[in-house]
Amino acid sequence: MATKSTIFKAGLQIADIDHSYYADHALTLARHPSETDERMMVRLCALALQAHQLQTVCGGDGTLAFGAGLSDPDEPDVWLRDFTGLTRLWIEVGQPEDKPLNKACNKADVVVLYAFGPAADIWWRGIETKLTRLKNLQVWRIPNTSALELKPLAQRSMNLQATIQEGALMLGDGVHNVHIEPLRWK
């Protein structure tokens, strides 16, 4: 029998000072059995870092949500769809191959990838030239130490505060705080 996903609930308060975006999000995260807490929390950080696009791209009239992620390779980890159903933003986390990213770039206006983990630098050196022609792709690096510090925040029920200022994210739950400065690779 297949193991089912574990459901996590998150109340996420976002104060994105850089983009003047302030909102509360009630989120449900389904963690695939093969997904780590670290990866799940990087997905949540990616959503927080890009949430302002709900207002700037869709004028507040859209849906920002977690996709099927690992459960369905044809779906993003996070997506933003406008009221017509068009995918305006496709977010991936991890170190995917170039072909799925190429497909994503054909399905969405903008694709944002957040790479993390100890092998991310090696992955990037091997794939960078294959991704240069994808004009609507952004690639960011989450420092490995920051990604590892996210683990204690992963709880079945979370109340988190995300503050984004000068491109950096401060994510905390009142006890643990993690400072993340994503590095833009592309």
ZATITOR-931045 format. One record per atom (N, C-alpha, C): x, y, z negated; residue number from 1; atom name; residue in one letter. Coordinates in steps of 0.05 Angstrom, whole numbers, padded with zeros to 5 digits. Atoms other than C-alpha are relative to their C-alpha. Layout:
N
{atom {X Y Z} NUM CA a}
...
//
This chain:
186
{atom {00017 -00023 00000} 1 N m}
{atom {00000 00000 00000} 1 CA m}
{atom {00018 00025 00000} 1 C m}
{atom {-00015 -00024 -00002} 2 N a}
{atom {00026 00069 00018} 2 CA a}
{atom {-00004 00018 -00024} 2 C a}
{atom {00002 -00019 00022} 3 N t}
{atom {00042 00118 -00037} 3 CA t}
{atom {-00012 00026 00010} 3 C t}
{atom {00013 -00025 -00008} 4 N k}
{atom {-00001 00180 -00035} 4 CA k}
{atom {00016 00024 -00009} 4 C k}
{atom {-00013 -00026 00008} 5 N s}
{atom {00023 00252 -00039} 5 CA s}
{atom {-00009 00008 -00028} 5 C s}
{atom {00006 -00011 00026} 6 N t}
{atom {00026 00285 -00107} 6 CA t}
{atom {-00009 00028 00004} 6 C t}
{atom {00011 -00026 -00003} 7 N i}
{atom {-00016 00347 -00113} 7 CA i}
{atom {00010 00019 -00022} 7 C i}
{atom {-00009 -00020 00018} 8 N f}
{atom {00012 00410 -00144} 8 CA f}
{atom {-00017 00025 00005} 8 C f}
{atom {00015 -00025 -00002} 9 N k}
{atom {-00026 00475 -00158} 9 CA k}
{atom {00018 00022 -00009} 9 C k}
{atom {-00017 -00023 00007} 10 N a}
{atom {00008 00542 -00159} 10 CA a}
{atom {-00015 00026 00003} 10 C a}
{atom {00010 -00028 -00001} 11 N g}
{atom {-00016 00611 -00176} 11 CA g}
{atom {00025 00017 00005} 11 C g}
{atom {-00024 -00015 -00008} 12 N l}
{atom {00034 00656 -00141} 12 CA l}
{atom {-00006 00030 00003} 12 C l}
{atom {00003 -00029 -00001} 13 N q}
{atom {00037 00731 -00154} 13 CA q}
{atom {00024 00011 00015} 13 C q}
{atom {-00022 -00010 -00017} 14 N i}
{atom {00077 00765 -00099} 14 CA i}
{atom {00000 00030 -00002} 14 C i}
{atom {-00005 -00028 -00002} 15 N a}
{atom {00106 00834 -00105} 15 CA a}
{atom {00023 00004 00019} 15 C a}
{atom {-00020 -00003 -00020} 16 N d}
{atom {00143 00846 -00040} 16 CA d}
{atom {00004 00030 00004} 16 C d}
{atom {-00006 -00028 00000} 17 N i}
{atom {00172 00915 -00050} 17 CA i}
{atom {00010 00009 00027} 17 C i}
{atom {-00011 -00007 -00027} 18 N d}
{atom {00208 00914 00017} 18 CA d}
{atom {-00022 00006 00020} 18 C d}
{atom {00022 -00003 -00020} 19 N h}
{atom {00142 00908 00056} 19 CA h}
{atom {-00026 00011 -00012} 19 C h}
{atom {00024 -00010 00013} 20 N s}
{atom {00093 00939 00006} 20 CA s}
{atom {-00023 -00019 00000} 20 C s}
{atom {00020 00021 00000} 21 N y}
{atom {00056 00874 00000} 21 CA y}
{atom {-00003 -00011 -00029} 21 C y}
{atom {00005 00008 00027} 22 N y}
{atom {00024 00857 -00067} 22 CA y}
{atom {-00025 -00017 00000} 22 C y}
{atom {00023 00018 -00001} 23 N a}
{atom {-00022 00797 -00073} 23 CA a}
{atom {00004 -00024 -00018} 23 C a}
{atom {00000 00025 00015} 24 N d}
{atom {-00041 00736 -00114} 24 CA d}
{atom {-00010 -00022 00019} 24 C d}
{atom {00006 00023 -00017} 25 N h}
{atom {-00044 00669 -00079} 25 CA h}
{atom {-00005 -00025 -00017} 25 C h}
{atom {00006 00025 00013} 26 N a}
{atom {-00078 00606 -00105} 26 CA a}
{atom {00007 -00022 00021} 26 C a}
{atom {-00011 00019 -00019} 27 N l}
{atom {-00040 00549 -00071} 27 CA l}
{atom {-00002 -00028 -00009} 27 C l}
{atom {-00001 00029 00005} 28 N t}
{atom {-00044 00474 -00066} 28 CA t}
{atom {00023 -00011 00017} 28 C t}
{atom {-00023 00012 -00014} 29 N l}
{atom {00020 00437 -00048} 29 CA l}
{atom {-00003 -00030 -00003} 29 C l}
{atom {00000 00029 00000} 30 N a}
{atom {00018 00364 -00028} 30 CA a}
{atom {00029 -00009 00004} 30 C a}
{atom {-00028 00009 -00003} 31 N r}
{atom {00087 00334 -00042} 31 CA r}
{atom {00000 -00028 00010} 31 C r}
{atom {-00002 00026 -00012} 32 N h}
{atom {00100 00276 00004} 32 CA h}
{atom {00018 -00018 -00018} 32 C h}
{atom {-00016 00017 00018} 33 N p}
{atom {00129 00215 -00033} 33 CA p}
{atom {00030 00001 00005} 33 C p}
{atom {-00029 -00002 -00005} 34 N s}
{atom {00196 00225 00002} 34 CA s}
{atom {00011 00028 -00004} 34 C s}
{atom {-00009 -00027 00004} 35 N e}
{atom {00199 00299 -00013} 35 CA e}
{atom {00010 00005 -00028} 35 C e}
{atom {-00011 -00006 00026} 36 N t}
{atom {00241 00325 -00070} 36 CA t}
{atom {-00013 00026 -00011} 36 C t}
{atom {00010 -00024 00012} 37 N d}
{atom {00220 00379 -00119} 37 CA d}
{atom {00014 00024 00012} 37 C d}
{atom {-00016 -00022 -00012} 38 N e}
{atom {00276 00422 -00090} 38 CA e}
{atom {-00012 00008 00027} 38 C e}
{atom {00011 -00006 -00027} 39 N r}
{atom {00247 00418 -00019} 39 CA r}
{atom {-00028 00013 -00003} 39 C r}
{atom {00027 -00011 00004} 40 N m}
{atom {00176 00431 -00044} 40 CA m}
{atom {00002 00029 -00009} 40 C m}
{atom {-00003 -00027 00010} 41 N m}
{atom {00199 00493 -00081} 41 CA m}
{atom {00012 00019 00021} 41 C m}
{atom {-00010 -00016 -00023} 42 N v}
{atom {00238 00518 -00020} 42 CA v}
{atom {-00023 00007 00018} 42 C v}
{atom {00023 -00007 -00017} 43 N r}
{atom {00173 00513 00019} 43 CA r}
{atom {-00016 00022 -00013} 43 C r}
{atom {00014 -00020 00015} 44 N l}
{atom {00140 00555 -00035} 44 CA l}
{atom {00014 00027 00003} 44 C l}
{atom {-00016 -00024 -00003} 45 N c}
{atom {00197 00606 -00031} 45 CA c}
{atom {-00003 00011 00028} 45 C c}
{atom {00003 -00009 -00028} 46 N a}
{atom {00191 00609 00045} 46 CA a}
{atom {-00027 00014 00003} 46 C a}
{atom {00026 -00013 -00001} 47 N l}
{atom {00117 00624 00038} 47 CA l}
{atom {00001 00028 -00013} 47 C l}
{atom {-00002 -00025 00014} 48 N a}
{atom {00132 00679 -00012} 48 CA a}
{atom {00015 00021 00016} 48 C a}
{atom {-00017 -00018 -00016} 49 N l}
{atom {00186 00710 00032} 49 CA l}
{atom {-00014 00010 00025} 49 C l}
{atom {00014 -00008 -00025} 50 N q}
{atom {00140 00712 00093} 50 CA q}
{atom {-00029 00008 -00004} 50 C q}
{atom {00028 -00006 00005} 51 N a}
{atom {00073 00726 00059} 51 CA a}
{atom {-00009 00027 00010} 51 C a}
{atom {00006 -00028 -00009} 52 N h}
{atom {00076 00800 00078} 52 CA h}
{atom {-00011 00000 00029} 52 C h}
{atom {00009 00000 -00027} 53 N q}
{atom {00063 00779 00150} 53 CA q}
{atom {-00030 -00005 00002} 53 C q}
{atom {00029 00002 00001} 54 N l}
{atom {-00008 00762 00130} 54 CA l}
{atom {-00012 00028 00005} 54 C l}
{atom {00009 -00028 -00003} 55 N q}
{atom {-00017 00838 00126} 55 CA q}
{atom {00012 00013 00025} 55 C q}
{atom {-00013 -00014 -00022} 56 N t}
{atom {00034 00863 00177} 56 CA t}
{atom {-00007 -00011 00028} 56 C t}
{atom {00006 00012 -00026} 57 N v}
{atom {00017 00814 00233} 57 CA v}
{atom {-00030 -00003 00004} 57 C v}
{atom {00028 00006 -00003} 58 N c}
{atom {-00055 00796 00220} 58 CA c}
{atom {-00019 00021 -00013} 58 C c}
{atom {00016 -00021 00013} 59 N g}
{atom {-00079 00859 00184} 59 CA g}
{atom {-00017 -00011 -00023} 59 C g}
{atom {00015 00012 00022} 60 N g}
{atom {-00101 00815 00126} 60 CA g}
{atom {-00021 -00020 00009} 60 C g}
{atom {00021 00018 -00010} 61 N d}
{atom {-00148 00775 00171} 61 CA d}
{atom {00012 -00025 00012} 61 C d}
{atom {-00012 00024 -00010} 62 N g}
{atom {-00113 00709 00176} 62 CA g}
{atom {00002 -00020 -00023} 62 C g}
{atom {-00003 00021 00020} 63 N t}
{atom {-00096 00645 00138} 63 CA t}
{atom {00030 -00007 -00002} 63 C t}
{atom {-00027 00008 00006} 64 N l}
{atom {-00029 00632 00106} 64 CA l}
{atom {-00002 -00025 -00017} 64 C l}
{atom {00004 00025 00015} 65 N a}
{atom {-00024 00559 00083} 65 CA a}
{atom {00023 -00019 00006} 65 C a}
{atom {-00019 00022 -00004} 66 N f}
{atom {00019 00498 00076} 66 CA f}
{atom {-00011 -00019 00021} 66 C f}
{atom {00007 00019 -00020} 67 N g}
{atom {00018 00451 00135} 67 CA g}
{atom {00005 -00028 -00011} 67 C g}
{atom {-00004 00028 00008} 68 N a}
{atom {00024 00375 00133} 68 CA a}
{atom {00030 -00006 -00006} 68 C a}
{atom {-00028 00003 00005} 69 N g}
{atom {00100 00382 00134} 69 CA g}
{atom {00010 -00028 00006} 69 C g}
{atom {-00012 00026 -00004} 70 N l}
{atom {00134 00314 00125} 70 CA l}
{atom {-00021 -00021 00009} 70 C l}
{atom {00021 00019 -00007} 71 N s}
{atom {00067 00278 00134} 71 CA s}
{atom {-00006 00000 00030} 71 C s}
{atom {00006 -00003 -00029} 72 N d}
{atom {00060 00303 00206} 72 CA d}
{atom {00022 00017 00012} 72 C d}
{atom {-00022 -00015 -00011} 73 N p}
{atom {00122 00322 00245} 73 CA p}
{atom {-00008 00021 00021} 73 C p}
{atom {00010 -00020 -00019} 74 N d}
{atom {00079 00363 00294} 74 CA d}
{atom {-00012 00024 -00014} 74 C d}
{atom {00011 -00023 00015} 75 N e}
{atom {00057 00410 00239} 75 CA e}
{atom {00023 00013 -00016} 75 C e}
{atom {-00021 -00014 00015} 76 N p}
{atom {00098 00464 00204} 76 CA p}
{atom {-00003 -00006 -00030} 76 C p}
{atom {00002 00001 00029} 77 N d}
{atom {00114 00466 00130} 77 CA d}
{atom {-00018 00021 -00010} 77 C d}
{atom {00018 -00023 00007} 78 N v}
{atom {00078 00533 00126} 78 CA v}
{atom {-00008 00013 00027} 78 C v}
{atom {00008 -00014 -00024} 79 N w}
{atom {00037 00569 00178} 79 CA w}
{atom {-00017 00024 -00006} 79 C w}
{atom {00017 -00023 00001} 80 N l}
{atom {00002 00635 00189} 80 CA l}
{atom {-00016 00000 00026} 80 C l}
{atom {00017 -00001 -00024} 81 N r}
{atom {-00058 00635 00236} 81 CA r}
{atom {-00018 00024 -00003} 81 C r}
{atom {00018 -00023 00000} 82 N d}
{atom {-00099 00695 00256} 82 CA d}
{atom {-00029 -00009 00002} 82 C d}
{atom {00029 00007 00001} 83 N f}
{atom {-00175 00697 00257} 83 CA f}
{atom {-00009 -00015 00025} 83 C f}
{atom {00007 00015 -00024} 84 N t}
{atom {-00175 00669 00328} 84 CA t}
{atom {00010 -00028 00001} 84 C t}
{atom {-00012 00027 00002} 85 N g}
{atom {-00136 00607 00307} 85 CA g}
{atom {00028 -00002 00012} 85 C g}
{atom {-00027 00001 -00011} 86 N l}
{atom {-00071 00627 00341} 86 CA l}
{atom {00021 -00001 -00022} 86 C l}
{atom {-00022 00003 00020} 87 N t}
{atom {-00008 00607 00303} 87 CA t}
{atom {00019 00023 00005} 87 C t}
{atom {-00017 -00023 -00002} 88 N r}
{atom {00028 00672 00291} 88 CA r}
{atom {00028 -00004 -00012} 88 C r}
{atom {-00025 00005 00014} 89 N l}
{atom {00082 00645 00245} 89 CA l}
{atom {00001 -00030 -00007} 89 C l}
{atom {-00005 00028 00005} 90 N w}
{atom {00111 00575 00239} 90 CA w}
{atom {00025 -00001 -00017} 90 C w}
{atom {-00023 00001 00018} 91 N i}
{atom {00157 00561 00180} 91 CA i}
{atom {00008 -00029 -00005} 91 C i}
{atom {-00011 00026 00006} 92 N e}
{atom {00202 00501 00172} 92 CA e}
{atom {00021 00003 -00021} 92 C e}
{atom {-00022 00001 00019} 93 N v}
{atom {00249 00482 00116} 93 CA v}
{atom {00017 -00025 00005} 93 C v}
{atom {-00017 00024 -00003} 94 N g}
{atom {00308 00435 00118} 94 CA g}
{atom {00020 00003 00023} 94 C g}
{atom {-00019 00000 -00021} 95 N q}
{atom {00353 00416 00175} 95 CA q}
{atom {-00010 -00017 00024} 95 C q}
{atom {00012 00015 -00021} 96 N p}
{atom {00310 00395 00234} 96 CA p}
{atom {00018 -00001 00025} 96 C p}
{atom {-00014 00002 -00025} 97 N e}
{atom {00334 00374 00303} 97 CA e}
{atom {-00009 00023 00018} 97 C e}
{atom {00007 -00023 -00018} 98 N d}
{atom {00331 00424 00361} 98 CA d}
{atom {-00026 -00004 00015} 98 C d}
{atom {00025 00004 -00016} 99 N k}
{atom {00273 00391 00399} 99 CA k}
{atom {-00025 00008 -00015} 99 C k}
{atom {00024 -00009 00015} 100 N p}
{atom {00220 00400 00344} 100 CA p}
{atom {-00001 00031 -00002} 100 C p}
{atom {00000 -00029 00002} 101 N l}
{atom {00243 00473 00337} 101 CA l}
{atom {-00007 00012 00027} 101 C l}
{atom {00007 -00010 -00027} 102 N n}
{atom {00237 00483 00412} 102 CA n}
{atom {-00030 -00002 00004} 102 C n}
{atom {00029 00003 -00002} 103 N k}
{atom {00166 00455 00410} 103 CA k}
{atom {-00014 00021 -00017} 103 C k}
{atom {00013 -00019 00018} 104 N a}
{atom {00149 00500 00351} 104 CA a}
{atom {00001 00028 00012} 104 C a}
{atom {-00002 -00026 -00013} 105 N c}
{atom {00175 00561 00389} 105 CA c}
{atom {-00019 00004 00023} 105 C c}
{atom {00020 -00001 -00021} 106 N n}
{atom {00127 00544 00445} 106 CA n}
{atom {-00029 00002 -00011} 106 C n}
{atom {00027 00000 00012} 107 N k}
{atom {00068 00539 00397} 107 CA k}
{atom {-00006 00024 -00017} 107 C k}
{atom {00004 -00023 00018} 108 N a}
{atom {00078 00601 00354} 108 CA a}
{atom {00014 00025 00010} 108 C a}
{atom {-00013 -00025 -00007} 109 N d}
{atom {00095 00674 00362} 109 CA d}
{atom {00028 00002 -00012} 109 C d}
{atom {-00026 -00001 00014} 110 N v}
{atom {00152 00669 00311} 110 CA v}
{atom {00004 -00026 -00016} 110 C v}
{atom {-00007 00023 00016} 111 N v}
{atom {00187 00609 00280} 111 CA v}
{atom {00023 00008 -00018} 111 C v}
{atom {-00021 -00006 00020} 112 N v}
{atom {00227 00617 00216} 112 CA v}
{atom {00008 -00026 -00013} 112 C v}
{atom {-00011 00024 00012} 113 N l}
{atom {00272 00562 00190} 113 CA l}
{atom {00016 00009 -00024} 113 C l}
{atom {-00016 -00004 00024} 114 N y}
{atom {00300 00561 00119} 114 CA y}
{atom {00016 -00026 -00004} 114 C y}
{atom {-00018 00023 00004} 115 N a}
{atom {00359 00513 00117} 115 CA a}
{atom {00011 00001 -00029} 115 C a}
{atom {-00011 00001 00027} 116 N f}
{atom {00383 00489 00049} 116 CA f}
{atom {00013 -00028 -00003} 116 C f}
{atom {-00014 00025 00006} 117 N g}
{atom {00424 00433 00018} 117 CA g}
{atom {00029 00001 00005} 117 C g}
{atom {-00029 -00001 -00002} 118 N p}
{atom {00497 00416 00013} 118 CA p}
{atom {00011 -00004 00028} 118 C p}
{atom {-00009 00005 -00027} 119 N a}
{atom {00502 00395 00086} 119 CA a}
{atom {-00010 00020 00020} 119 C a}
{atom {00012 -00020 -00018} 120 N a}
{atom {00467 00456 00115} 120 CA a}
{atom {00021 00014 00018} 120 C a}
{atom {-00021 -00014 -00015} 121 N d}
{atom {00532 00490 00137} 121 CA d}
{atom {00010 -00018 00023} 121 C d}
{atom {-00009 00019 -00020} 122 N i}
{atom {00554 00427 00174} 122 CA i}
{atom {-00021 -00003 00022} 122 C i}
{atom {00022 00002 -00019} 123 N w}
{atom {00485 00420 00206} 123 CA w}
{atom {-00001 00024 00019} 123 C w}
{atom {00001 -00024 -00016} 124 N w}
{atom {00487 00492 00229} 124 CA w}
{atom {00022 00001 00021} 124 C w}
{atom {-00022 00000 -00019} 125 N r}
{atom {00555 00486 00262} 125 CA r}
{atom {-00006 -00019 00023} 125 C r}
{atom {00006 00020 -00021} 126 N g}
{atom {00529 00426 00301} 126 CA g}
{atom {-00023 00007 00018} 126 C g}
{atom {00024 -00006 -00015} 127 N i}
{atom {00464 00457 00324} 127 CA i}
{atom {-00002 00028 00010} 127 C i}
{atom {00002 -00029 -00006} 128 N e}
{atom {00476 00532 00330} 128 CA e}
{atom {-00002 00006 00030} 128 C e}
{atom {00001 -00006 -00029} 129 N t}
{atom {00491 00532 00405} 129 CA t}
{atom {-00025 -00009 00013} 129 C t}
{atom {00024 00011 -00012} 130 N k}
{atom {00429 00491 00420} 130 CA k}
{atom {-00024 00019 -00006} 130 C k}
{atom {00023 -00017 00008} 131 N l}
{atom {00385 00544 00385} 131 CA l}
{atom {00003 00028 00010} 131 C l}
{atom {-00004 -00028 -00008} 132 N t}
{atom {00414 00608 00415} 132 CA t}
{atom {-00020 00009 00020} 132 C t}
{atom {00019 -00009 -00021} 133 N r}
{atom {00365 00609 00473} 133 CA r}
{atom {-00029 00003 -00010} 133 C r}
{atom {00027 -00002 00011} 134 N l}
{atom {00304 00606 00427} 134 CA l}
{atom {-00003 00028 -00012} 134 C l}
{atom {00001 -00029 00007} 135 N k}
{atom {00288 00681 00423} 135 CA k}
{atom {-00018 00005 -00024} 135 C k}
{atom {00019 -00005 00022} 136 N n}
{atom {00230 00675 00374} 136 CA n}
{atom {00006 -00016 -00025} 136 C n}
{atom {-00008 00015 00023} 137 N l}
{atom {00269 00634 00324} 137 CA l}
{atom {00019 00016 -00018} 137 C l}
{atom {-00017 -00011 00021} 138 N q}
{atom {00299 00660 00259} 138 CA q}
{atom {00010 -00023 -00017} 138 C q}
{atom {-00011 00021 00018} 139 N v}
{atom {00346 00617 00217} 139 CA v}
{atom {00012 00013 -00024} 139 C v}
{atom {-00010 -00010 00026} 140 N w}
{atom {00360 00632 00144} 140 CA w}
{atom {00012 -00023 -00016} 140 C w}
{atom {-00013 00020 00017} 141 N r}
{atom {00405 00596 00095} 141 CA r}
{atom {-00007 00007 -00029} 141 C r}
{atom {00005 -00002 00028} 142 N i}
{atom {00382 00586 00023} 142 CA i}
{atom {00025 -00012 -00014} 142 C i}
{atom {-00024 00011 00013} 143 N p}
{atom {00445 00579 -00020} 143 CA p}
{atom {-00007 -00025 -00016} 143 C p}
{atom {00004 00025 00013} 144 N n}
{atom {00452 00509 -00048} 144 CA n}
{atom {-00005 00003 -00030} 144 C n}
{atom {00004 -00003 00029} 145 N t}
{atom {00459 00532 -00120} 145 CA t}
{atom {-00027 00011 -00007} 145 C t}
{atom {00026 -00011 00004} 146 N s}
{atom {00396 00573 -00115} 146 CA s}
{atom {-00022 -00021 00004} 146 C s}
{atom {00020 00021 -00006} 147 N a}
{atom {00356 00515 -00085} 147 CA a}
{atom {-00001 -00020 -00023} 147 C a}
{atom {-00001 00019 00022} 148 N l}
{atom {00379 00469 -00141} 148 CA l}
{atom {-00013 00012 -00026} 148 C l}
{atom {00012 -00014 00024} 149 N e}
{atom {00358 00521 -00194} 149 CA e}
{atom {-00030 00001 00001} 149 C e}
{atom {00029 -00001 -00003} 150 N l}
{atom {00287 00517 -00167} 150 CA l}
{atom {-00014 -00024 -00014} 150 C l}
{atom {00012 00025 00010} 151 N k}
{atom {00276 00446 -00194} 151 CA k}
{atom {-00016 00004 -00026} 151 C k}
{atom {00015 -00002 00025} 152 N p}
{atom {00255 00466 -00266} 152 CA p}
{atom {-00027 00015 00003} 152 C p}
{atom {00025 -00014 -00005} 153 N l}
{atom {00200 00510 -00236} 153 CA l}
{atom {-00022 -00018 00010} 153 C l}
{atom {00019 00019 -00012} 154 N a}
{atom {00166 00450 -00204} 154 CA a}
{atom {-00016 -00014 -00022} 154 C a}
{atom {00018 00012 00020} 155 N q}
{atom {00107 00432 -00248} 155 CA q}
{atom {-00026 -00005 00015} 155 C q}
{atom {00025 00007 -00013} 156 N r}
{atom {00040 00401 -00230} 156 CA r}
{atom {-00019 00024 00001} 156 C r}
{atom {00016 -00025 00001} 157 N s}
{atom {00007 00467 -00250} 157 CA s}
{atom {00020 00023 -00006} 157 C s}
{atom {-00020 -00021 00003} 158 N m}
{atom {00050 00529 -00239} 158 CA m}
{atom {-00013 00028 00002} 158 C m}
{atom {00006 -00028 -00002} 159 N n}
{atom {00041 00603 -00251} 159 CA n}
{atom {00026 00015 00004} 159 C n}
{atom {-00026 -00011 -00007} 160 N l}
{atom {00097 00639 -00215} 160 CA l}
{atom {-00003 00029 00009} 160 C l}
{atom {-00001 -00027 -00009} 161 N q}
{atom {00117 00710 -00202} 161 CA q}
{atom {00023 00002 00020} 161 C q}
{atom {-00021 -00004 -00021} 162 N a}
{atom {00156 00727 -00138} 162 CA a}
{atom {00003 00030 00005} 162 C a}
{atom {-00007 -00028 -00006} 163 N t}
{atom {00190 00794 -00130} 163 CA t}
{atom {00020 00000 00022} 163 C t}
{atom {-00019 -00002 -00022} 164 N i}
{atom {00223 00811 -00064} 164 CA i}
{atom {00009 00029 00003} 164 C i}
{atom {-00011 -00027 -00002} 165 N q}
{atom {00269 00870 -00061} 165 CA q}
{atom {00028 -00002 00013} 165 C q}
{atom {-00025 -00001 -00015} 166 N e}
{atom {00326 00886 -00014} 166 CA e}
{atom {00007 -00027 00011} 166 C e}
{atom {-00004 00026 -00013} 167 N g}
{atom {00317 00818 00020} 167 CA g}
{atom {00004 -00023 -00019} 167 C g}
{atom {-00004 00021 00020} 168 N a}
{atom {00327 00779 -00045} 168 CA a}
{atom {-00027 -00007 -00013} 168 C a}
{atom {00024 00010 00013} 169 N l}
{atom {00274 00737 -00079} 169 CA l}
{atom {00007 -00007 -00029} 169 C l}
{atom {-00002 00008 00028} 170 N m}
{atom {00267 00731 -00155} 170 CA m}
{atom {-00026 -00015 -00005} 170 C m}
{atom {00023 00017 00006} 171 N l}
{atom {00221 00673 -00172} 171 CA l}
{atom {00002 -00010 -00028} 171 C l}
{atom {-00001 00009 00028} 172 N g}
{atom {00202 00657 -00243} 172 CA g}
{atom {-00027 -00008 -00011} 172 C g}
{atom {00025 00009 00013} 173 N d}
{atom {00151 00626 -00289} 173 CA d}
{atom {-00003 00011 -00029} 173 C d}
{atom {00001 -00011 00027} 174 N g}
{atom {00164 00667 -00352} 174 CA g}
{atom {00022 -00012 -00018} 174 C g}
{atom {-00021 00013 00014} 175 N v}
{atom {00217 00618 -00377} 175 CA v}
{atom {00025 -00002 00017} 175 C v}
{atom {-00022 00002 -00020} 176 N h}
{atom {00261 00603 -00316} 176 CA h}
{atom {-00003 00021 00021} 176 C h}
{atom {-00001 -00020 -00022} 177 N n}
{atom {00281 00655 -00265} 177 CA n}
{atom {00022 -00009 00019} 177 C n}
{atom {-00020 00007 -00020} 178 N v}
{atom {00317 00640 -00200} 178 CA v}
{atom {00002 00024 00020} 178 C v}
{atom {-00006 -00021 -00019} 179 N h}
{atom {00350 00693 -00157} 179 CA h}
{atom {00010 -00012 00026} 179 C h}
{atom {-00008 00011 -00026} 180 N i}
{atom {00355 00676 -00083} 180 CA i}
{atom {00005 00022 00020} 180 C i}
{atom {-00006 -00019 -00021} 181 N e}
{atom {00390 00716 -00030} 181 CA e}
{atom {00005 -00015 00025} 181 C e}
{atom {-00003 00014 -00025} 182 N p}
{atom {00376 00684 00037} 182 CA p}
{atom {00020 00014 00018} 182 C p}
{atom {-00019 -00009 -00019} 183 N l}
{atom {00431 00691 00088} 183 CA l}
{atom {-00010 -00004 00028} 183 C l}
{atom {00010 00003 -00027} 184 N r}
{atom {00410 00704 00160} 184 CA r}
{atom {00021 -00011 00018} 184 C r}
{atom {-00019 00012 -00019} 185 N w}
{atom {00444 00658 00209} 185 CA w}
{atom {-00007 00007 00029} 185 C w}
{atom {00009 -00007 -00027} 186 N k}
{atom {00402 00675 00271} 186 CA k}
{atom {-00025 00017 -00002} 186 C k}
//
